[in-house]
Amino acid sequence: MEDFISSGVIIDIEVGLGPAGELRYPSYTETQGWVFPGIGEFQCYDKYLRSDYEEEVRRIGHPEWKLPENAGQYNDVPEQTGFFEYSNGTYLEEEGKFFLSWYSRKLLLHGDQILDEANKVFLGCKLKLAAKVSGIHWWYKTESHAAELTAGYYNLKNRDGYAAIAKMMRRHHAILNFTCLEMRNTEQPAKAKSGPQELVQQVLSCGWREGIEVAGENALPRFDRDGYNQVILNARPNGINRNGKPRMFGFTYLRLSDRLLSEPNFTTFKTFVKRMHANQEYCSEPERYNHELLPLERSINDESFEKLVEATEPIDPLLWLEETDMSIRPFESVLSLLKSTFFRNKS
């Protein structure tokens, strides 16, 4: 591996932090019968986490508080449960808030510890660490965000569940890798109350505000122009500009298949790749496009973990164009470029 790293073949290491490599609990597992858009289930009823929770509630003087017993099953909808019911669910009560804070904190601590060990292993190597966060977009447009909560993301309208994750990744010089970049709200079933566009904007903004690199991938196979255009938009939310940022560090396309390589899909894909590179030719000098690789430095401990988990104040996402200025549809690109130029001048 050392030869691959020194030659620049390997430029980042994706550190697995959970199911599918993502920092989350296995709350929506198809092998357990889960079907989209089920809310999933909390994953904390084993003897170890149960014991940890019982110790925590005794410490704060509430030994009567128990792990949730009214949070439903994998394929329930929020309103079918006592915990996630929008207007007076347990998630709004002090007991529910404490549980959700504890549950999400355990996940964040897990990610922090694993990335710290990975940082030790690759310390001094010319590469970047990366970690994935899952794009749980279903039930995002509800009050209780049930599917996110069961996965360990304590994210509500009045509480940001991703800022602390971005801060944790900054500690270890890690890239935040997010998914569902190709999705648009209008493509989702109404019953799921999904908000992939708003979710992507929220999470990516957290990463960029924290000053870390952000990368992404598509969640489902896409071969159409609309899907590609959405990816390009999220990769450069403000279009092409002199400052460059905000701009994604990289994008992973999922995945190589016979269907992708068939026509006209492959021709469309090649156009997409060209647009992702702003119609520029291949450049063999990564430092010229802000990809200079420096030796990995030791993790930063400039604030305590307890201080880190307090980063929950919701902040509006960065500005996003309505459409990409590098559309792969004929003539759309010129129109979008004019619109984005007007948008930047106005702002």
C-alpha positions, 0 to 999 in steps of 0.5 A: 500500500505504501507504494500506491500512496507515495505514487498518488494512486491512493489519495484518500482512505474511506474509513468505515463507521457503520452499515455500508461504511456510514456513520449511523446505526443499522436502523433500516435493514432490509434483511430485518424486513424494513421497506422504504419509507419505514421509520426504522427502529432504535438500535440500543436494546442489547445488554451493553447499551441498556446498561449504559443508559440505565447508568446515565439516567441514574446519574442525572437523578431519573432512574425511572426513565427507560429506553423507548417502548413506544417508538414503533417498528421498522415499517411504521409511519411516525403518526402510528407511534407514541414516540414520533407523534408530531404534536405531543410525541415522547421526542418532545418530552424531557425524557425523550430529549435526553434519550435522543441526546444520549443515543446520538452522542454514542454514535458521534463518540464511536465515529470520533474514536474510530477516526482517531485510530485511523488518523494514527495509522496514516499519520504523515501519509500524503492522503486524506481520510474520509467518512460517509454520512447517510442521506436519510431523506424520508420523513425529513419534511415532518416535525419529528424526522423519525427515520433520521432519529432512529439512525442516530441523527438528532436533527429537527427543525429547531436542532441541527443534527449534522453540525457536530458531525462536521466538527468531529470530522474536522478534528481528524482532517476528514472529508465528509462524504454524503449521499443522495446527491442526485435526488430531487423532491419531486421524484419522491413519493408523497407518502414519504414526505422526503426532502433530499434537496434540503437535506443535502443543502443542510449537510453540505453547508455544515461541512463547508462552514466548518472548513472541511472538504466535502464529497458525495455520491449518488444513492441510486443508479441514474443515467438521465440528464436530470439526475446528472444536473442535480449532482452538478448543482450540488457539487457547485451550488453557486456555479463556476466562480472566481473563488471556486468554493463552495465546491465538492472535493470529489464525487463517486458515481455508483456504479459501473454496469452494463446499462451504464456502458450501453448507448446512449447512456455512456455518451450522456455519462461522458458529457456529465463527467466533462461538466463536472470538470467545468468543461476543462481537460484533464490536469495532472497537477492537483495543486492547480485545482485545490487538490494538493495532498499534504502529509496527514497531520495528527488529530486536533483536540482544540475543544472537548468532546462535550463541547463538540456535541453542543453544536446544535444551533440550526443555521440556514444553509448556504445559497444554492442556485435553482439550476446548475450553470453547467447543464448537460441539456442542449442550450440549458447551460448557456441560459443557466450561466446567465442566470447564475451570473446575475444571481452572483452580481445581485448578491 
